[in-house]
Amino acid sequence: MFQIGEYVVKANTGVCRVMDITMYSVSEEDEEKECYLLSPYSNAAARLYVPVESDRCRMRRIMSRKEASDLLERVRDIHAAVIESEKLREQEYKDAIKSNDPESLVRIIKNLNIRMKEREQQGKKSTAVDERYLGLAEAALYSELATALGKELAEMREIIEQRADEWYA
């Protein structure tokens, strides 16, 4: 169980702060359930109610400062995702984001950056699907790293951009 004030990572939402643990029901006909009241990092004014006993909601504690530092050091050694089927490309992206796993996000980000560079070299534009999922994966990973390391999101982006060349070497 998470505690009030704790940071968590919710699949498809990203970093959230647990604001409260309260009883909530969707409608008057539904039974009240114990829920976490979450405030997303990306939109502090928004509020999400997530049942404490939910199997469908993938939430985990935010990585520690050490885990975040270790991940940044290991990024070069994490291989880009290999997506064999163009038909399944978008589903692979979705699965990586839903997995709520930082290494899966790194794999997808690497895959997308490599793919976008290859397309650019061929004189082609990046696809809307690629741009969309790159944005989602980066937002999820970078916000967690920024929170874990006590950095601002813009500062985290700069750190990652500085290391990008070594990541793809």
Order of alpha helices (4+ residues) and beta strands (2+ residues): beta-beta-beta-beta-beta-alpha-alpha-alpha-alpha-alpha
